[in-house]
Amino acid sequence: MKFVNPLPFVADISRSKSFYSEVLQLQILEDHGNFVQFDNGFALHDDASLYQTVFGESRDESGPYGRRNLVLYFEDEDIDTAFKRIADRVDLIHEVRQQSWGQRVFRFFDPDGHIVEIGEPQVTTSVSKPYEP
């Protein structure tokens, strides 16, 4: 089995598409109106149409979005420049800070309240073993 990409529901696909393409500078690979895929594998889907596809019915209520239980993680080679470019355009959770594992990251909310984390690439020095029950 191969994991392909997360697919968050968004309230306003145009707003989210603009946010991720303009603020985060992701390149749009496919735009089908209610579904947008970026060249890094990340994708967005309009809430109403995806809800209908998944559950076969219309949603009676809007949201909830961004329940603080999911992080959309991205990496940038130049985290300090990325922070300067993004910080004043988002609802910032915290500035660039070093994590206990040594990586520097910053976090903010996207327009739907999803947590977005931008980290510097990690250098992997150990090899993990596959899961064996």
DSSP file with accessible surface (Angstrom, degrees, kcal/mol):
  #  RESIDUE AA STRUCTURE BP1 BP2  ACC     N-H-->O    O-->H-N    N-H-->O    O-->H-N    TCO  KAPPA ALPHA  PHI   PSI    X-CA   Y-CA   Z-CA
    1    1 A M              0   0  243      0, 0.0     2,-0.5     0, 0.0     0, 0.0   0.000 360.0 360.0 360.0 139.6    0.0    0.0    0.0
    2    2 A K        -     0   0  173      0, 0.0     2,-0.4     0, 0.0     0, 0.0  -0.962 360.0-134.9-120.4 126.5    1.2    3.5   -0.9
    3    3 A F        -     0   0  165     -2,-0.5     0, 0.0     1,-0.2     0, 0.0  -0.647  24.3-178.6 -75.1 132.0    0.2    6.7    0.9
    4    4 A V        -     0   0   99     -2,-0.4    -1,-0.2     1,-0.3     0, 0.0   0.889  47.1 -48.3-101.1 -58.4   -0.6    9.3   -1.7
    5    5 A N        -     0   0   38     37,-0.0    -1,-0.3     2,-0.0     2,-0.1  -0.955  47.8 -96.8-172.0 156.4   -1.6   12.5    0.0
    6    6 A P        -     0   0   50      0, 0.0    37,-0.8     0, 0.0    66,-0.0  -0.478  30.3-160.1 -74.5 156.4   -3.8   14.2    2.6
    7    7 A L        -     0   0   66     -2,-0.1    37,-0.2    35,-0.1     2,-0.1  -0.626   8.9-167.0-140.1  76.7   -7.0   15.7    1.3
    8    8 A P        -     0   0   12      0, 0.0    37,-1.8     0, 0.0     2,-0.3  -0.401  22.8-121.3 -69.6 142.8   -8.4   18.2    3.8
    9    9 A F  E     -a   45   0A  53     35,-0.2     2,-0.4    -2,-0.1    37,-0.2  -0.631  32.8-163.7 -73.2 138.0  -12.0   19.5    3.3
   10   10 A V  E     -a   46   0A   0     35,-2.0    37,-2.8    -2,-0.3     3,-0.3  -0.968  23.0-141.5-129.2 146.1  -12.0   23.2    2.9
   11   11 A A  S    S+     0   0   49     -2,-0.4     2,-0.4     1,-0.3    37,-0.2   0.856  96.6  25.1 -71.9 -37.4  -14.9   25.7    3.2
   12   12 A D     >  -     0   0   74      1,-0.1     4,-2.5    35,-0.1    -1,-0.3  -0.885  65.3-168.0-134.9 100.1  -13.9   27.9    0.3
   13   13 A I  H  > S+     0   0   20     -2,-0.4     4,-2.9    -3,-0.3     5,-0.2   0.866  89.1  52.6 -60.7 -37.3  -11.8   26.2   -2.4
   14   14 A S  H  > S+     0   0   70      2,-0.2     4,-2.3     1,-0.2    -1,-0.2   0.932 111.1  46.7 -64.4 -45.0  -10.9   29.5   -4.1
   15   15 A R  H  > S+     0   0  101      2,-0.2     4,-2.4     1,-0.2    -2,-0.2   0.933 116.0  44.9 -62.3 -45.5   -9.7   31.1   -0.9
   16   16 A S  H  X S+     0   0    0     -4,-2.5     4,-2.7     2,-0.2     5,-0.3   0.901 111.1  53.0 -68.1 -40.5   -7.7   28.0    0.0
   17   17 A K  H  X S+     0   0   54     -4,-2.9     4,-2.4    -5,-0.2     5,-0.3   0.940 111.9  46.4 -59.5 -45.2   -6.2   27.6   -3.5
   18   18 A S  H  X>S+     0   0   46     -4,-2.3     4,-3.0    -5,-0.2     5,-0.7   0.914 111.6  52.3 -62.7 -42.9   -5.1   31.2   -3.3
   19   19 A F  I  X>S+     0   0   21     -4,-2.4     4,-1.6     1,-0.2     5,-1.5   0.957 115.0  39.3 -59.4 -51.8   -3.6   30.8    0.2
   20   20 A Y  I  <5S+     0   0    0     -4,-2.7     6,-2.4     3,-0.2    -1,-0.2   0.856 122.3  41.6 -72.6 -31.9   -1.6   27.7   -0.7
   21   21 A S  I  <5S+     0   0   31     -4,-2.4    -2,-0.2    -5,-0.3    -1,-0.2   0.889 127.1  29.5 -82.9 -36.4   -0.4   29.0   -4.1
   22   22 A E  I  <5S+     0   0  108     -4,-3.0    -3,-0.2    -5,-0.3    -2,-0.2   0.920 129.2  33.0 -89.9 -48.6    0.3   32.6   -3.2
   23   23 A V  I  <<S+     0   0   10     -4,-1.6    -3,-0.2    -5,-0.7    -4,-0.1   0.952 133.7  28.2 -76.5 -49.4    1.3   32.5    0.5
   24   24 A L  S   <S-     0   0   13     -5,-1.5    -1,-0.2     2,-0.1    -3,-0.2   0.583 100.5-133.7 -88.0 -10.1    3.0   29.1    0.6
   25   25 A Q        +     0   0  101     -6,-0.3     2,-0.3     1,-0.2    -4,-0.2   0.831  42.7 164.7  60.6  38.6    4.0   29.4   -3.1
   26   26 A L        -     0   0   21     -6,-2.4     2,-0.5     1,-0.0    -1,-0.2  -0.632  37.1-122.2 -81.0 143.5    2.9   25.8   -4.0
   27   27 A Q        -     0   0  120     -2,-0.3    12,-2.8     1,-0.0     2,-0.4  -0.742  20.5-125.3 -90.6 129.3    2.6   25.2   -7.8
   28   28 A I  E     +B   38   0A  69     -2,-0.5    10,-0.3    10,-0.2     3,-0.1  -0.584  29.0 175.9 -76.2 125.9   -0.9   24.0   -9.0
   29   29 A L  E    S+     0   0A 105      8,-3.0     2,-0.4    -2,-0.4     9,-0.2   0.830  71.6  10.1 -94.1 -45.4   -0.6   20.8  -10.9
   30   30 A E  E     -B   37   0A  80      7,-2.2     7,-2.6     2,-0.0     2,-0.4  -1.000  58.2-172.7-138.0 138.9   -4.4   20.2  -11.5
   31   31 A D  E     +B   36   0A  70     -2,-0.4     5,-0.2     5,-0.2     3,-0.0  -0.936  12.6 165.8-133.8 108.4   -7.4   22.4  -10.9
   32   32 A H        -     0   0  113      3,-3.3     2,-1.9    -2,-0.4     4,-0.1   0.012  56.9-110.1-108.6  23.6  -10.8   20.8  -11.3
   33   33 A G  S    S+     0   0   47      2,-0.2     3,-0.1     1,-0.2    -1,-0.1  -0.461 114.3  37.4  83.8 -66.8  -12.7   23.6   -9.6
   34   34 A N  S    S+     0   0   64     -2,-1.9    12,-3.0     1,-0.1     2,-0.4   0.459 121.5  47.9 -96.4  -1.7  -13.7   21.6   -6.5
   35   35 A F  E     - C   0  45A  37     10,-0.2    -3,-3.3     2,-0.0     2,-0.4  -0.992  63.0-175.7-140.8 129.5  -10.4   19.7   -6.3
   36   36 A V  E     -BC  31  44A   1      8,-2.3     8,-2.6    -2,-0.4     2,-0.4  -0.994   3.8-168.3-129.3 126.2   -6.9   21.2   -6.5
   37   37 A Q  E     -BC  30  43A  38     -7,-2.6    -8,-3.0    -2,-0.4    -7,-2.2  -0.956  10.3-149.3-114.7 135.4   -3.7   19.2   -6.5
   38   38 A F  E >   -B   28   0A   0      4,-3.2     3,-2.0    -2,-0.4   -10,-0.2  -0.598  29.7-107.0 -98.8 162.2   -0.3   20.8   -6.1
   39   39 A D  T 3  S+     0   0   97    -12,-2.8   -11,-0.1     1,-0.3    -1,-0.1   0.630 115.8  60.8 -68.7 -10.2    3.0   19.5   -7.6
   40   40 A N  T 3  S-     0   0   81    -13,-0.3    -1,-0.3     2,-0.1     3,-0.1   0.353 121.9-100.3 -95.7   5.4    4.3   18.3   -4.3
   41   41 A G  S <  S+     0   0   21     -3,-2.0    -2,-0.1     1,-0.4     2,-0.1   0.185  82.2 130.0  98.4 -16.9    1.3   15.8   -3.8
   42   42 A F        -     0   0   11    -37,-0.1    -4,-3.2    -5,-0.1    -1,-0.4  -0.429  35.3-177.0 -70.1 144.3   -0.7   18.0   -1.5
   43   43 A A  E     - C   0  37A   0    -37,-0.8     2,-0.3    -6,-0.2    -6,-0.2  -0.971  18.1-153.1-143.5 157.9   -4.3   18.5   -2.5
   44   44 A L  E     - C   0  36A   0     -8,-2.6    -8,-2.3    -2,-0.3     2,-0.4  -0.952   8.4-162.7-127.8 149.7   -7.5   20.3   -1.4
   45   45 A H  E     -aC   9  35A  22    -37,-1.8   -35,-2.0    -2,-0.3   -10,-0.2  -0.999  28.6-109.3-137.5 136.1  -11.1   19.4   -1.9
   46   46 A D  E  >  -a   10   0A  37    -12,-3.0     4,-2.4    -2,-0.4     5,-0.3  -0.404  29.8-133.0 -58.8 130.6  -14.2   21.6   -1.6
   47   47 A D  H  > S+     0   0   12    -37,-2.8     4,-3.0     1,-0.2     5,-0.3   0.924  98.4  49.7 -55.2 -53.6  -16.1   20.5    1.5
   48   48 A A  H  > S+     0   0   63    -38,-0.3     4,-1.9     1,-0.2    -1,-0.2   0.917 115.8  41.3 -60.0 -44.8  -19.6   20.3    0.0
   49   49 A S  H  > S+     0   0   25      2,-0.2     4,-2.2     1,-0.2    -1,-0.2   0.900 117.0  47.0 -73.8 -37.4  -18.7   18.2   -3.0
   50   50 A L  H  X S+     0   0   16     -4,-2.4     4,-3.0     2,-0.2     5,-0.3   0.911 110.8  52.6 -70.1 -38.6  -16.3   15.9   -1.1
   51   51 A Y  H  X S+     0   0   42     -4,-3.0     4,-2.9    -5,-0.3     6,-0.5   0.937 110.6  48.3 -59.9 -43.8  -18.8   15.3    1.7
   52   52 A Q  H  X S+     0   0   83     -4,-1.9     4,-1.9    -5,-0.3    -2,-0.2   0.920 113.5  47.6 -62.3 -42.7  -21.4   14.4   -1.0
   53   53 A T  H  < S+     0   0  108     -4,-2.2    -2,-0.2     2,-0.2    -1,-0.2   0.928 118.9  38.7 -64.6 -45.7  -18.9   12.0   -2.6
   54   54 A V  H  < S+     0   0   84     -4,-3.0    -2,-0.2     1,-0.2    -3,-0.2   0.938 132.0  22.9 -72.9 -47.9  -17.8   10.3    0.7
   55   55 A F  H  < S-     0   0  116     -4,-2.9    -3,-0.2    -5,-0.3    -2,-0.2   0.538  93.8-127.6-102.9  -9.2  -21.1   10.1    2.5
   56   56 A G  S  < S+     0   0   55     -4,-1.9     2,-0.3    -5,-0.5    -4,-0.2   0.744  79.9  77.9  70.8  20.9  -23.6   10.3   -0.4
   57   57 A E  S    S-     0   0  105     -6,-0.5    -2,-0.3    -5,-0.1     2,-0.2  -0.977  85.3 -95.0-152.9 163.1  -25.5   13.1    1.2
   58   58 A S        -     0   0   83     -2,-0.3     2,-0.3    -3,-0.1   -10,-0.1  -0.587  44.1-108.6 -81.6 146.9  -25.3   16.9    1.7
   59   59 A R        -     0   0   64     -2,-0.2    -1,-0.1     1,-0.1    -7,-0.0  -0.572  19.0-153.0 -74.5 134.4  -23.9   18.2    4.9
   60   60 A D  S    S+     0   0  157     -2,-0.3     2,-0.3     2,-0.0    -1,-0.1   0.689  78.3  25.6 -79.8 -20.5  -26.5   19.7    7.3
   61   61 A E  S    S-     0   0  132      2,-0.2     2,-0.2     3,-0.0    -1,-0.0  -0.915  84.9-106.1-138.3 163.6  -24.0   22.1    8.9
   62   62 A S        -     0   0  104     -2,-0.3     3,-0.1    -3,-0.0    -2,-0.0  -0.620  58.7 -46.8 -92.1 154.4  -20.7   23.7    8.0
   63   63 A G        -     0   0    3     -2,-0.2    -2,-0.2     1,-0.2     2,-0.1  -0.175   8.4-159.3  64.6-157.0  -17.4   22.6    9.4
   64   64 A P        +     0   0   78      0, 0.0     2,-0.3     0, 0.0     3,-0.2   0.609  43.4 170.5 -76.3 149.3  -16.0   22.0   11.8
   65   65 A Y        +     0   0   48      1,-0.2   -55,-0.1    -2,-0.1    48,-0.0  -0.816  52.6  19.9-116.0 161.7  -12.6   22.7   10.3
   66   66 A G        +     0   0   19     -2,-0.3    -1,-0.2     1,-0.2    48,-0.1   0.920  60.3 176.1  48.2  63.3   -9.2   22.8   11.9
   67   67 A R        -     0   0  167     -3,-0.2    -1,-0.2     1,-0.1    47,-0.1   0.208  50.5-110.9 -86.3  17.1  -10.0   20.9   15.1
   68   68 A R  S    S+     0   0  183     45,-0.4     3,-0.1     2,-0.2    -1,-0.1   0.826  97.3 100.2  60.0  32.2   -6.3   21.1   16.3
   69   69 A N  S    S+     0   0  123      1,-0.2     2,-0.3    46,-0.0    -1,-0.1   0.161  72.2  54.1-130.5  16.4   -5.9   17.4   15.7
   70   70 A L        -     0   0   86      2,-0.0    45,-1.0    46,-0.0     2,-0.5  -0.972  61.3-157.4-150.7 135.9   -4.1   17.4   12.3
   71   71 A V  E     -d  115   0B  64     -2,-0.3     2,-0.7    43,-0.1    45,-0.2  -0.972  10.3-148.3-117.1 129.4   -0.9   19.1   11.1
   72   72 A L  E     -d  116   0B   5     43,-3.1    45,-2.7    -2,-0.5     2,-0.4  -0.878  27.5-156.1 -93.4 112.6   -0.2   19.7    7.5
   73   73 A Y  E     +d  117   0B  94     -2,-0.7     2,-0.3    43,-0.2    45,-0.2  -0.806  20.2 168.1-104.4 130.8    3.6   19.5    7.3
   74   74 A F  E     -d  118   0B  22     43,-2.8    45,-2.5    -2,-0.4     2,-0.3  -0.910  20.4-142.0-130.4 159.9    5.8   21.1    4.7
   75   75 A E  E     -d  119   0B 100     -2,-0.3     2,-0.4    43,-0.2    45,-0.2  -0.932  11.0-171.1-122.9 150.4    9.6   21.6    4.5
   76   76 A D        -     0   0   45     43,-2.0     3,-0.4    -2,-0.3     6,-0.0  -0.992  23.5-142.2-140.6 131.5   11.5   24.5    3.1
   77   77 A E  S    S+     0   0  166     -2,-0.4     2,-0.5     1,-0.3    -1,-0.1   0.795 103.4  41.1 -60.4 -31.4   15.3   24.6    2.5
   78   78 A D     >  +     0   0   76      1,-0.2     4,-2.3     2,-0.1    -1,-0.3  -0.720  69.2 170.8-121.0  79.6   15.4   28.2    3.7
   79   79 A I  H  > S+     0   0    4     -2,-0.5     4,-2.7    -3,-0.4     5,-0.2   0.838  75.2  56.3 -62.7 -33.6   13.1   28.3    6.7
   80   80 A D  H  > S+     0   0   66      2,-0.2     4,-2.2     1,-0.2    -1,-0.2   0.926 110.3  44.2 -67.4 -41.2   14.1   31.8    7.8
   81   81 A T  H  > S+     0   0   70      2,-0.2     4,-2.1    -3,-0.2    -2,-0.2   0.912 113.2  52.0 -67.8 -40.8   13.2   33.3    4.3
   82   82 A A  H  X S+     0   0    1     -4,-2.3     4,-2.2     1,-0.2     5,-0.3   0.925 109.1  50.5 -60.4 -43.6   10.0   31.3    4.3
   83   83 A F  H  X S+     0   0   36     -4,-2.7     4,-3.0     1,-0.2     5,-0.2   0.941 110.2  49.0 -60.8 -46.4    9.1   32.6    7.7
   84   84 A K  H  < S+     0   0  163     -4,-2.2     4,-0.4     1,-0.2    -1,-0.2   0.876 114.4  46.5 -61.0 -36.5    9.7   36.3    6.6
   85   85 A R  H  < S+     0   0   64     -4,-2.1    -1,-0.2    -5,-0.1    -2,-0.2   0.846 125.3  28.4 -74.0 -33.2    7.6   35.7    3.5
   86   86 A I  H >< S+     0   0    1     -4,-2.2     3,-2.5    -5,-0.2     4,-0.3   0.821  96.7  81.6-100.3 -36.7    4.7   34.0    5.3
   87   87 A A  G >< S+     0   0   20     -4,-3.0     3,-1.0     1,-0.3     5,-0.3   0.795  94.0  45.8 -52.1 -42.8    4.5   35.3    8.9
   88   88 A D  G 3  S+     0   0  137     -4,-0.4    -1,-0.3    -5,-0.2    -2,-0.1   0.501 110.7  56.2 -83.4   3.4    2.6   38.5    8.4
   89   89 A R  G <  S+     0   0  118     -3,-2.5     2,-0.3   -66,-0.1    -1,-0.2   0.330 105.3  53.8-111.2   4.7    0.1   36.9    6.0
   90   90 A V  S <  S-     0   0   26     -3,-1.0     2,-1.2    -4,-0.3    20,-0.1  -0.847  89.8 -99.3-134.5 168.5   -1.1   34.1    8.4
   91   91 A D  E     -E  109   0B 108     18,-0.8    18,-2.2    -2,-0.3     2,-0.2  -0.785  53.9-145.8 -87.8  93.9   -2.6   33.6   11.9
   92   92 A L  E     -E  108   0B  54     -2,-1.2    16,-0.3    -5,-0.3     3,-0.1  -0.404  26.5-173.1 -72.2 133.2    0.8   32.6   13.5
   93   93 A I  E    S-     0   0B  68     14,-2.6     2,-0.3     1,-0.4    15,-0.2   0.863  74.5 -22.4 -86.0 -48.4    0.9   30.0   16.2
   94   94 A H  E     -E  107   0B  15     13,-1.9    13,-1.3     3,-0.0    -1,-0.4  -0.982  65.3-109.5-159.8 156.1    4.6   30.5   16.9
   95   95 A E  E     -     0   0B 130     -2,-0.3    12,-0.1     1,-0.2    10,-0.1  -0.101  65.8 -54.5 -71.7-179.8    7.7   31.9   15.2
   96   96 A V  E    S+     0   0B  34     10,-0.1     2,-0.3     8,-0.1    10,-0.2  -0.377  70.8 166.1 -60.0 126.6   10.7   29.7   14.2
   97   97 A R  E     -E  105   0B 135      8,-2.6     8,-2.3    -3,-0.1     2,-0.4  -0.994  38.5-110.1-144.8 151.1   11.8   27.6   17.1
   98   98 A Q  E     -E  104   0B 135     -2,-0.3     6,-0.3     6,-0.2     2,-0.1  -0.653  32.8-140.4 -83.3 131.9   14.0   24.7   17.6
   99   99 A Q    >   -     0   0   30      4,-3.4     3,-2.3    -2,-0.4    -1,-0.0  -0.416  28.7-101.4 -85.9 166.9   12.3   21.5   18.6
  100  100 A S  T 3  S+     0   0  123      1,-0.3    -1,-0.1     2,-0.1    -2,-0.0   0.767 123.2  56.6 -61.4 -24.2   13.6   18.9   21.1
  101  101 A W  T 3  S-     0   0  134      2,-0.1    -1,-0.3     1,-0.0    -3,-0.0   0.393 123.1-104.1 -90.0   4.1   14.7   16.7   18.2
  102  102 A G  S <  S+     0   0   31     -3,-2.3     2,-0.2     1,-0.3    -2,-0.1   0.216  79.1 126.3  99.9 -14.3   16.9   19.5   16.7
  103  103 A Q        -     0   0    9     -5,-0.1    -4,-3.4     1,-0.0     2,-0.4  -0.523  54.2-134.0 -80.3 143.9   14.7   20.6   13.8
  104  104 A R  E     +E   98   0B  69     -6,-0.3    16,-2.1    -2,-0.2     2,-0.3  -0.843  36.9 159.6 -97.5 132.4   13.6   24.3   13.4
  105  105 A V  E     -EF  97 119B   0     -8,-2.3    -8,-2.6    -2,-0.4     2,-0.3  -0.946  27.4-155.8-143.4 161.5    9.9   24.8   12.6
  106  106 A F  E     - F   0 118B   0     12,-2.1    12,-2.6    -2,-0.3     2,-0.3  -0.966  15.1-155.2-136.2 156.1    7.2   27.4   12.7
  107  107 A R  E     +EF  94 117B  41    -13,-1.3   -14,-2.6    -2,-0.3   -13,-1.9  -0.969  18.1 156.9-134.3 149.1    3.4   26.8   12.8
  108  108 A F  E     -EF  92 116B   0      8,-2.3     8,-3.5    -2,-0.3     2,-0.4  -0.924  38.8 -96.9-156.7 173.3    0.3   28.8   11.8
  109  109 A F  E     -EF  91 115B  29    -18,-2.2   -18,-0.8    -2,-0.3     6,-0.2  -0.828  28.2-139.6-101.2 141.4   -3.3   28.3   10.9
  110  110 A D    >   -     0   0    7      4,-2.4     3,-2.2    -2,-0.4   -94,-0.1  -0.280  46.3 -82.1 -83.6 179.5   -4.6   28.1    7.3
  111  111 A P  T 3  S+     0   0   43      0, 0.0    -1,-0.1     0, 0.0   -95,-0.0   0.758 132.8  48.2 -59.5 -22.8   -7.9   29.9    6.3
  112  112 A D  T 3  S-     0   0   12      2,-0.1   -47,-0.1   -48,-0.0  -103,-0.0   0.355 122.4-103.1 -96.2   3.8   -9.9   26.9    7.6
  113  113 A G  S <  S+     0   0   21     -3,-2.2   -45,-0.4     1,-0.3     2,-0.2   0.567  70.6 148.5  87.1   8.2   -8.0   26.7   10.9
  114  114 A H        -     0   0   19    -47,-0.1    -4,-2.4     1,-0.1     2,-0.4  -0.553  53.3-113.3 -71.7 141.7   -5.9   23.6    9.9
  115  115 A I  E     -dF  71 109B  25    -45,-1.0   -43,-3.1    -6,-0.2     2,-0.4  -0.627  32.2-165.0 -76.8 129.1   -2.5   23.7   11.6
  116  116 A V  E     -dF  72 108B   0     -8,-3.5    -8,-2.3    -2,-0.4     2,-0.4  -0.967   2.1-166.5-116.0 131.6    0.3   24.2    9.0
  117  117 A E  E     -dF  73 107B  21    -45,-2.7   -43,-2.8    -2,-0.4     2,-0.5  -0.976   5.3-165.5-118.8 130.7    3.9   23.4   10.0
  118  118 A I  E     +dF  74 106B   6    -12,-2.6   -12,-2.1    -2,-0.4     2,-0.3  -0.979  18.9 175.5-113.7 123.8    6.9   24.5    8.0
  119  119 A G  E     -dF  75 105B   0    -45,-2.5   -43,-2.0    -2,-0.5   -14,-0.2  -0.877  34.4-109.6-125.4 157.7   10.1   22.8    9.0
  120  120 A E        -     0   0   49    -16,-2.1   -43,-0.2    -2,-0.3   -42,-0.0  -0.586  56.7 -85.2 -78.2 149.3   13.7   22.7    7.7
  121  121 A P        -     0   0   41      0, 0.0     2,-0.3     0, 0.0    -1,-0.1  -0.302  45.5-129.9 -56.9 137.9   14.6   19.4    6.1
  122  122 A Q        -     0   0   83     -3,-0.1     2,-0.6   -19,-0.1   -20,-0.0  -0.701   7.4-134.8 -88.5 142.0   15.7   16.8    8.6
  123  123 A V        -     0   0  124     -2,-0.3     2,-0.5     2,-0.0    -1,-0.0  -0.871  21.9-143.7 -94.9 119.0   18.9   14.9    8.1
  124  124 A T        +     0   0  117     -2,-0.6     3,-0.0     1,-0.1    -2,-0.0  -0.751  27.8 168.4 -88.2 126.1   18.2   11.2    8.9
  125  125 A T        +     0   0  134     -2,-0.5     2,-0.3     1,-0.0    -1,-0.1   0.512  57.9  58.2-113.6  -9.2   21.0    9.4   10.6
  126  126 A S  S    S-     0   0   86      0, 0.0     2,-0.5     0, 0.0    -1,-0.0  -0.881  71.4-131.8-122.7 157.9   19.4    6.2   11.7
  127  127 A V        -     0   0  144     -2,-0.3     2,-0.3    -3,-0.0    -2,-0.0  -0.904  22.0-144.8-106.8 126.9   17.6    3.4    9.8
  128  128 A S        -     0   0  106     -2,-0.5     0, 0.0     1,-0.0     0, 0.0  -0.663  13.6-124.8 -92.7 151.1   14.3    2.3   11.2
  129  129 A K        -     0   0  184     -2,-0.3     3,-0.1     1,-0.1    -1,-0.0  -0.630  31.5-101.8 -89.2 149.1   13.1   -1.3   11.1
  130  130 A P        -     0   0  105      0, 0.0     2,-0.1     0, 0.0    -1,-0.1  -0.320  48.1 -89.4 -65.7 153.9    9.7   -2.2    9.5
  131  131 A Y        -     0   0  200      1,-0.0     0, 0.0     0, 0.0     0, 0.0  -0.410  44.4-173.9 -64.9 130.9    6.8   -2.9   11.8
  132  132 A E              0   0  153     -2,-0.1    -3,-0.0    -3,-0.1    -1,-0.0  -0.963 360.0 360.0-129.6 115.8    6.6   -6.5   12.8
  133  133 A P              0   0  147      0, 0.0     0, 0.0     0, 0.0     0, 0.0  -0.208 360.0 360.0 -69.4 360.0    3.6   -7.6   14.9
